Structure formats: structure tokens, C-alpha cells
């Protein structure tokens, strides 16, 4: 079985485990309003006509595209997006459209319901101990290192039973640039703590890009470690979504273009996210607001130690079965009402 070090650092990965192109859906879409610490919020939803197409074309030309593997999972209602955030991408592997040796410190599954009125952001603990195709059981964040975005997609599909329609990866340098391009964001901090020389105080705290990255990277000094970090990632995502979806941003073409130009070079997306697909989905999701985005985590057990002595997070199969059903049947609102918090 492949392994990773106890501190969560995986070995260098080989080629992606699956390379076939997945069939195009009749209606290809892209999520427009979710994107940091895992992916960019493409905020052109309030912009129409030729400018929107030009903007999205600029994003597509500056980002990196990668083919997704053919999915073995049936389409459910609604659509699913895998958002990944990671440390700086190796230039050689980026050029080859892989992410050799890279860890996914952020992994979120986003489910958009069929009528495009709500989105659910589901976080995964990076140390969740799951089956990774071709590598046995391991921490879920090692899938990106072992086989790039294609293997990360296959791993999440197999674990959740949900077909992934699109995927996006953003390097943390892009997150920092995005926050700074927004003029900083107001983040809800759930507890006071100090990390890397920065003091975080419970309540609303305005953060620039560097401070935001420090905030979402801290875990060792927090009582519940990675679980607290997942909450902080969601808090930053919510702050960015709120700032981008605000009228001040969406009504400012210069600001929107700066967001795209700043972030696109640090992003890898699947080949289905063409400019026309982006523009189409931007229109479909034009009514989505930050209050329509729900945040939760996958069911999981507590920390455990593997036979090899690695510290990991156990799974909760009974809880996952409920989530799998909700994703397949597009009943995330019912699931959220029962399990949020």
C-alpha cells in the first residue's frame, strides 16, 4: 500500500490513474460564486453580453486545463464541483497538466441544486482515511499527490457516490492575490488564537491576503486541529463569496477583470469549463447570493492510528450513507436541516 509521512506530507506521485475524457453532459456548467482556498469565485454572473464572454475567455486562456477521467457514477439531480486548494504548484508538473507531489490542504465538494437556487459546500478533513484507487487506504489529501486532479476526482466520486461534473484547483498564492484584489475581506473568527505572529480575535476581523492565508493554515495550536481549520477555510470562503457577490464588485467591470487576471494563472480547471459553458452557467446562477450558500462537513469519526502508526481521521459509513442519498436525490436542504452544526 502507498503511504505518506505522519506529518501529512505525501511522497511524489506518479502519473494520474485515469486519463480518459469524460463524456460531456448535455448542459455543462461552472460554479460561479465559490472559489477560495479551493477555487475562484467567478463573479461575472451580473455581467452580460460580449464583455462576459471576453472576461471568461481571458480566464480560460490564463488558467491551466486538465482532462477528467471518465466517471462510472450515474448522473444525479443537481451538479457537483470539486474544489481543491493547495500549496504552490511545481512549474514542471503544472506544464504537464498534473500536480506532482502536491497536497490538497483544502478539499470541498460543492453541490448546486437542480433549480440553481442553493449551493452546499461540504468540507473533507485532509486526514480522512479512505480508499484511494490503486493505492489502498490513505489520507484523502494524498490522492492529489498520487495522481493529480483526476485521481482526486475519482477518489471523491467513489467515496461520496456522487458524479463530479467539474473540478478546480487554486494555488494558495492565487488565494492571497484574490483577497488583496478585493481590498481585503471581513472574516468571522470563531475563536481567539495566535498563529505565525498574527493575532486572531473572536468576532469579525478584516484580513488582507497574507493574513487570510495564515488564518486558514493554522491547526496545531487549535484544540480540534484540522476540524477547526476546515471551519476557518469555510469562513474565509464565505467572506470572499460575500465580497464578490456584493453590488460594489459585480457592478465594477474593472474590479472583476482584476480578480480574473490575478487568480487565473494560479488555477487548474477541467477542460469542460470553456468560456461558453462559464457564460451559460453564470446566467443560470445570476440569482445566487451569499445567503444561499450553506456550509457543512462530511460525516466522520474521531482521530485514530493506523497499523503503521499514522494519525488519521476515521470514517462514519452510516452518516455517509445519508449524505450519499441526499446528494444523489438532490435533497441537500433536508440533509442540511437535519445535520448542520
Buried (B, 14 or more C-beta within 10 A) or exposed (E): EBBBEEEBEBEEBBBBBBBEEBEEBEEBBBBBBBBBBBBBBBBBBBBEEEEBBBBBBBBBEBBBBBBBBEBEBEBBBBBBBBBBBBBEBBEEBBEBBBBBBBBBBBBBBBBBBEEBEBBBBBBBBBBBBBBBBBBEBBBBBBBBBBBBBBBBBBBBBBBBBBBBBBBBBBBBBBBBBBBBBBEBBEBBBBEEBEBEEBEBEEEEBEBBBEBBBBBBBBBEEBEEBBBBBBBBBBBBBBBBBBBBBBEEBBEBEEBBBBBBBBBBBBBBBBBBBBBEBBBBBBBBBBEBEBEBBBBBBBBBBEBEEBEEEBBBBBBBEEBBEBBBBBBBEBBBBEBBEEBEE
